[in-house]
Amino acid sequence: MTTASSTPTSAFARLLKTTAAIEPHEVKAVVLSFLYFFFLLGSYYILRPVRDAMGTIYGGGDELEILYTFTFFATFICAPIYSAFASRTKLSTFLPWVYGFFVVNILIFYGVFEAAPDNHTIAGVFFVWVSVFNMFITSVFWSFMSDIFSKTEAKRLFGFIAGGGSAGAAAGPALTALLVTQVGTNNLLLISAAGFVVVMIIIRMLETEKEKLLAGGEDVQKTTLDRKLGGNPFDGFTLLFKSPFLLSIAAFILMLTWVSTILYFQQNDLVRDAFETREARTQAFAVVDLIVNIGAIVIQLFGTGRLVSRFGITFALMLVPVVMMFAFVAIAVSPVVFVLLGVQVMRRTSEYAVSRPGREMLFTVVDQQSRYKAKNVIDTVVYRFGDLSAAWVSAGLAAMGLATSGVALFGVAVAAVWGYVALKLGRNYEAVQAGGTVGRTAAAAE
């Protein structure tokens, strides 16, 4: 048996142990996971500018609101279809071919765009498709991570792994900006498809590595990928509504989307008033994105694991809600664009670096069915419902004539509720962590 203490260490492994608290026997799995997330989000962020460009072909204003509505209903329909395939296909086959399915879709859209580059309807379909599929690909990634790494490992490793996604999210747009004038918009789809093929290869390697770690007696999830989940297409919804723990996670996500949307609407109004030209607005957003990406990557690689290991998951979950309570107060007192953009930097950096890895750790203590089915419903249907409902609430507040300060005070109340949900969720996780898995045990799900 190969154990952590007997695993040979290279200079690279010693460096990772010193800087990111990664044990030598975990290095290969962690590096592969980092690369998986890098290519995943890098490939998606090549598609995202293409999606936004298609949105301009479809239309703007009310027509884009229609697209967001279609996106929610499409997500609601796709969730049980995803669950049906997960029930009937071995996970070892299902996981890579989730991305294989999207590769086929990308190639189909490439052919259609070559034939009809400015078709109004096709542009709308593509916009909705990308908006739906981006939720699924990220959900599947974190489901797989929680099915490899144990709850103890997740505290140390999920932040570092998330850094791969942040790096990919920065590299994708940079590559798009560099190549779009040389290869054309349509050919970017082929580059993105190639990235997803790399993802499929990495998944196969990770599946093999999980089996090696299991055989070596390492501290990983004691589940197998060589099985079908069974059940029916609506298990994700059933598991969610039967579990108070999963419902708490759903409530956490719902409050997250509400806070983000309230801030987004305020941002649009203040930025539009503060900057006269579209170029100046674009530059302001680009600076925010740059600061967020740099800050998030540094914290994810070298700080998240240590922070969560020291202060616990309740700290990770409550950090952003508490920050946002004070941030909305600051906006109410001083509703100017630079305060709001500073708040956006704090919110997004702390969310990407600490809160997101923290909430993904929650799924390391649920059974395998819940990891792949209920989690998918939460990450897609609940998230999109939060977007949709928050947009309508924000529109209602605007119709009532509330100024930025009034909306910010409403944001304080939402953030306070979010903080309470985070506190209860963190305490429930800690109780579960001490006693095993939520609901059915992993063994019972085999």
C-alpha positions in Angstrom: 0.0 0.0 0.0 1.2 3.5 -0.9 0.5 6.0 1.8 1.0 9.7 2.1 4.1 9.2 4.3 5.8 6.8 1.8 5.0 8.7 -1.4 8.2 10.0 -3.0 8.4 13.8 -3.1 9.7 16.0 -5.9 10.8 19.6 -5.6 7.5 20.6 -7.2 5.5 18.5 -4.6 7.5 20.1 -1.7 6.8 23.5 -3.1 3.1 22.9 -3.3 3.1 21.5 0.2 4.8 24.6 1.5 2.8 27.2 -0.4 -0.6 25.6 -0.7 -0.7 22.8 1.9 -1.1 20.1 -0.8 0.2 16.7 0.4 2.6 14.8 -2.0 0.1 12.0 -2.7 -2.6 14.6 -3.7 -0.4 16.5 -6.2 -1.4 14.6 -9.4 -5.1 14.7 -8.6 -5.0 18.4 -7.6 -2.9 19.5 -10.7 -5.3 17.6 -13.0 -8.3 19.2 -11.3 -6.7 22.6 -11.7 -6.1 22.0 -15.4 -9.6 20.6 -15.8 -11.1 23.8 -14.4 -8.6 26.0 -16.4 -9.6 24.4 -19.8 -13.2 24.3 -18.8 -13.7 28.0 -18.0 -11.1 29.0 -20.6 -13.1 27.3 -23.3 -16.4 28.7 -22.0 -15.0 32.3 -21.8 -14.1 31.9 -25.5 -17.7 31.3 -26.2 -19.1 34.0 -24.0 -18.1 37.0 -26.1 -19.6 35.1 -29.1 -22.8 34.7 -27.2 -22.9 38.4 -26.3 -22.3 39.3 -29.9 -25.2 37.0 -30.9 -27.3 38.8 -28.3 -26.8 42.0 -30.2 -28.0 40.3 -33.4 -31.1 39.1 -31.6 -31.8 42.5 -30.2 -31.6 44.5 -27.0 -33.7 45.9 -24.2 -37.0 43.9 -23.9 -35.8 41.3 -26.3 -32.8 40.4 -24.1 -35.2 40.1 -21.2 -37.1 37.5 -23.3 -33.9 35.6 -23.8 -33.3 35.5 -20.0 -36.8 34.1 -19.5 -36.3 31.5 -22.2 -33.0 30.6 -20.4 -34.8 29.9 -17.1 -37.4 27.6 -18.7 -34.8 25.9 -20.8 -32.7 25.2 -17.7 -35.8 23.8 -15.9 -36.4 21.4 -18.8 -32.8 20.3 -19.2 -32.3 19.5 -15.5 -34.4 16.3 -15.5 -32.9 15.3 -18.9 -29.5 15.5 -17.4 -30.7 13.5 -14.4 -32.2 10.8 -16.7 -28.8 10.2 -18.4 -27.0 10.2 -15.1 -29.4 7.5 -13.9 -28.8 5.3 -16.9 -25.1 5.7 -17.7 -22.1 4.7 -15.7 -20.5 7.8 -14.1 -17.1 7.0 -15.6 -18.7 7.3 -19.1 -21.3 9.9 -18.3 -18.9 12.6 -16.9 -16.6 13.0 -20.0 -19.5 12.7 -22.4 -21.4 15.5 -20.8 -18.7 17.7 -22.4 -18.7 15.5 -25.5 -22.3 16.4 -26.0 -21.5 20.1 -25.8 -18.6 19.6 -28.3 -21.1 18.1 -30.8 -23.5 21.1 -30.2 -20.7 23.6 -30.8 -19.8 21.9 -34.1 -23.4 22.0 -35.2 -23.7 25.7 -34.4 -20.4 26.3 -36.3 -22.0 24.8 -39.4 -25.2 26.7 -39.0 -23.4 30.0 -38.5 -21.3 29.4 -41.6 -24.6 28.9 -43.5 -26.6 31.7 -41.9 -24.3 34.1 -40.0 -26.8 36.8 -39.2 -30.0 34.8 -38.6 -32.1 36.4 -35.9 -33.6 33.2 -34.6 -30.4 31.2 -34.6 -28.6 34.0 -32.7 -31.3 33.8 -30.0 -31.1 30.0 -29.8 -27.3 30.2 -29.4 -27.6 32.9 -26.7 -30.0 30.7 -24.7 -28.0 27.5 -25.3 -24.7 29.0 -24.0 -26.5 30.6 -21.0 -27.9 27.1 -20.1 -24.9 25.0 -20.8 -22.5 27.2 -18.8 -24.4 26.3 -15.6 -24.3 22.6 -16.3 -20.6 22.4 -17.1 -19.5 24.1 -13.9 -22.0 22.1 -11.8 -20.7 18.8 -13.2 -17.1 19.9 -12.4 -17.8 20.6 -8.8 -19.9 17.4 -8.5 -16.9 15.5 -9.7 -14.6 17.3 -7.3 -16.8 16.5 -4.3 -16.8 12.9 -5.5 -13.0 12.7 -5.5 -11.8 14.6 -2.5 -13.0 14.0 1.1 -14.4 16.7 3.3 -11.0 17.1 5.1 -9.2 17.4 1.8 -11.7 19.9 0.4 -11.0 22.5 3.0 -7.3 22.6 1.9 -7.6 21.9 -1.8 -10.8 23.5 -3.2 -9.5 27.0 -3.1 -6.3 26.1 -5.1 -8.4 24.1 -7.6 -10.8 27.1 -8.0 -7.7 29.1 -9.0 -7.5 27.1 -12.2 -11.0 28.3 -13.1 -10.0 31.9 -12.4 -6.9 31.6 -14.5 -9.0 30.1 -17.3 -11.6 32.8 -17.0 -8.8 35.3 -17.6 -7.1 33.4 -20.4 -10.2 32.7 -22.4 -11.2 36.4 -23.1 -7.5 37.3 -23.7 -7.2 34.6 -26.3 -10.5 35.7 -27.9 -9.4 39.3 -28.1 -6.0 38.2 -29.6 -7.4 35.9 -32.2 -10.9 37.1 -33.2 -9.7 39.5 -35.9 -7.3 36.9 -37.3 -9.5 33.8 -37.4 -13.0 35.2 -37.3 -15.8 34.7 -34.8 -17.0 31.4 -36.1 -13.6 29.8 -35.9 -13.5 30.7 -32.2 -16.1 28.0 -31.7 -13.7 25.4 -33.1 -11.0 26.5 -30.6 -13.5 26.3 -27.8 -14.5 22.8 -28.9 -10.9 21.7 -28.9 -10.6 22.9 -25.3 -13.6 20.8 -24.2 -12.0 17.8 -25.9 -8.9 18.4 -23.6 -11.4 18.5 -20.7 -12.7 15.0 -21.6 -9.2 13.6 -21.7 -8.4 15.1 -18.3 -11.5 13.6 -16.8 -10.4 10.2 -17.9 -7.1 10.7 -16.2 -8.8 11.9 -13.0 -11.0 8.9 -13.0 -7.9 6.7 -13.1 -6.2 8.7 -10.4 -9.2 8.4 -8.1 -9.1 4.6 -8.4 -5.4 4.6 -7.6 -5.9 6.8 -4.5 -8.7 4.5 -3.4 -6.6 1.4 -3.9 -3.8 3.0 -2.0 -6.0 3.7 1.1 -5.8 7.5 0.8 -8.3 9.9 2.3 -10.6 10.3 -0.7 -14.3 9.8 -1.2 -15.1 6.1 -0.8 -17.4 6.0 -3.9 -17.0 4.4 -7.2 -17.5 5.9 -10.7 -18.1 2.5 -12.2 -21.8 2.5 -11.5 -25.1 4.0 -12.7 -26.9 6.3 -10.2 -30.3 4.8 -11.0 -33.5 6.5 -10.1 -35.7 8.7 -12.3 -35.3 12.1 -14.1 -36.9 14.0 -11.2 -34.7 12.7 -8.4 -32.8 16.0 -8.2 -36.0 17.9 -7.3 -37.1 15.1 -4.9 -33.8 14.9 -3.1 -33.7 18.7 -2.8 -37.2 19.0 -1.2 -36.6 16.1 1.2 -33.4 17.4 2.7 -33.3 20.5 5.0 -29.6 20.6 4.4 -29.9 20.8 0.6 -32.8 23.3 0.9 -30.5 25.5 3.0 -27.9 25.4 0.3 -30.6 26.3 -2.2 -31.7 29.3 0.0 -28.0 30.4 0.2 -27.8 30.4 -3.6 -31.1 32.2 -4.0 -29.9 35.0 -1.6 -26.5 35.1 -3.5 -28.3 35.8 -6.8 -30.5 38.4 -5.3 -27.6 40.4 -3.8 -25.7 40.1 -7.0 -28.6 41.2 -9.2 -29.5 44.2 -6.9 -25.9 45.3 -7.1 -25.8 44.8 -10.9 -28.8 47.0 -11.5 -27.3 49.7 -9.3 -24.0 49.4 -11.1 -25.6 49.9 -14.5 -27.4 53.0 -13.5 -24.4 54.7 -11.8 -21.9 53.7 -14.4 -24.2 55.0 -17.2 -24.5 58.4 -15.4 -20.8 58.6 -14.5 -19.2 57.7 -17.8 -20.4 59.4 -21.0 -19.0 57.0 -23.6 -19.3 53.3 -24.1 -15.5 53.0 -24.3 -15.1 54.7 -20.9 -17.7 52.3 -19.4 -16.0 49.3 -20.9 -12.7 50.5 -19.5 -14.1 50.8 -16.0 -15.6 47.3 -16.1 -12.3 45.9 -17.5 -10.3 47.5 -14.6 -12.7 45.9 -12.1 -12.4 42.5 -13.8 -8.6 42.7 -13.8 -8.4 43.6 -10.1 -10.9 40.8 -9.2 -9.1 38.2 -11.3 -5.7 39.0 -9.9 -6.9 39.1 -6.3 -9.0 36.0 -6.6 -6.2 33.9 -8.1 -3.6 34.9 -5.5 -6.0 34.2 -2.6 -7.3 30.9 -4.1 -3.8 29.5 -4.7 -2.2 30.5 -1.4 -4.8 31.6 1.1 -8.2 29.9 0.8 -7.2 26.5 2.0 -5.4 28.0 5.0 -8.3 30.4 5.8 -11.0 27.7 5.7 -8.8 25.2 7.6 -8.2 27.7 10.4 -11.5 29.5 10.7 -13.9 26.8 9.3 -16.6 26.7 6.7 -19.0 28.9 8.6 -16.5 31.7 8.2 -16.2 31.0 4.4 -20.0 31.1 4.0 -20.6 34.2 6.1 -17.8 36.3 4.7 -19.6 37.7 1.7 -23.0 38.3 3.3 -21.3 40.2 6.2 -19.2 42.2 3.7 -22.3 43.0 1.7 -24.3 44.3 4.7 -21.6 46.9 5.3 -21.1 47.5 1.6 -24.8 48.3 1.0 -24.7 50.7 4.0 -21.8 52.4 2.4 -23.7 52.7 -0.9 -26.8 54.1 0.9 -24.6 56.8 2.6 -22.5 57.6 -0.5 -24.3 56.4 -3.7 -21.5 57.2 -6.1 -20.0 55.1 -8.8 -16.5 54.6 -7.3 -18.0 53.3 -4.0 -20.1 50.9 -5.9 -17.3 49.6 -8.1 -15.1 49.2 -5.0 -17.9 47.1 -3.5 -18.0 45.0 -6.6 -14.3 44.3 -6.3 -14.7 43.2 -2.7 -17.8 41.1 -3.3 -16.6 39.3 -6.4 -13.0 38.7 -5.0 -14.3 37.3 -1.7 -17.0 35.3 -3.4 -14.7 33.7 -6.0 -11.8 33.1 -3.6 -13.6 32.0 -0.4 -17.4 31.7 -0.6 -17.6 29.7 -3.8 -15.0 27.0 -2.8 -16.7 27.0 0.7 -20.2 26.2 -0.6 -18.8 23.5 -2.9 -17.3 21.8 0.2 -20.8 21.3 1.5 -21.4 18.6 -1.1 -18.6 16.4 0.2 -20.9 15.3 3.0 -23.9 14.3 0.9 -24.5 11.0 -0.9 -23.5 10.4 -4.5 -27.1 10.8 -5.8 -27.3 14.3 -4.2 -23.9 15.3 -5.5 -24.9 14.8 -9.1 -28.6 15.3 -9.1 -29.8 17.6 -6.4 -26.6 19.7 -6.8 -27.4 20.1 -10.5 -30.9 21.4 -9.7 -29.5 23.9 -7.2 -26.7 25.1 -9.5 -29.0 25.5 -12.5 -32.7 25.8 -11.8 -32.5 27.5 -8.4 -29.7 29.8 -9.6 -31.6 30.9 -12.8 -34.8 31.3 -10.8 -32.9 33.6 -8.5 -31.7 35.7 -11.4 -35.2 35.9 -12.9 -37.0 36.7 -9.6 -34.4 39.2 -8.5 -34.7 41.0 -11.9 -38.4 41.4 -11.4 -38.0 42.6 -7.8 -35.4 45.2 -8.9 -37.8 46.3 -11.7 -40.5 46.6 -9.0 -38.3 48.7 -6.7 -37.5 51.0 -9.7 -41.2 51.3 -10.5 -41.8 52.4 -6.9 -39.4 55.3 -7.5 -36.8 54.2 -5.0 -33.5 55.9 -5.4 -30.1 54.2 -5.2 -30.0 54.7 -1.4 -33.4 53.1 -0.9 -32.5 50.1 -3.0 -29.2 49.8 -1.1 -31.1 49.6 2.2 -33.3 46.9 0.8 -30.0 45.2 -0.1 -28.9 45.4 3.5 -32.0 43.4 4.5 -31.4 40.8 1.9 -27.7 40.4 2.9 -28.8 40.1 6.6 -31.1 37.2 5.7 -28.3 35.7 3.6 -26.0 35.9 6.5 -28.4 34.1 8.8 -28.8 31.3 6.2 -25.0 31.1 5.9 -24.6 30.8 9.7 -27.2 28.0 10.0 -25.8 26.2 7.0 -22.3 26.4 8.3 -23.3 25.0 11.7 -25.4 22.2 10.1 -22.4 21.3 7.9 -20.1 21.1 11.0 -22.7 18.9 12.8 -23.0 16.6 9.7 -19.2 16.5 9.3 -18.9 15.1 12.8 -21.5 12.5 12.2 -21.2 11.4 8.5 -23.2 12.1 5.3 -26.6 13.8 4.9 -29.6 11.6 4.2 -28.6 8.2 2.7 -25.0 7.3 3.3 -22.6 6.9 0.4 -22.6 3.2 1.0 -26.4 3.0 0.8 -26.2 4.8 -2.6 -23.9 2.2 -4.0 
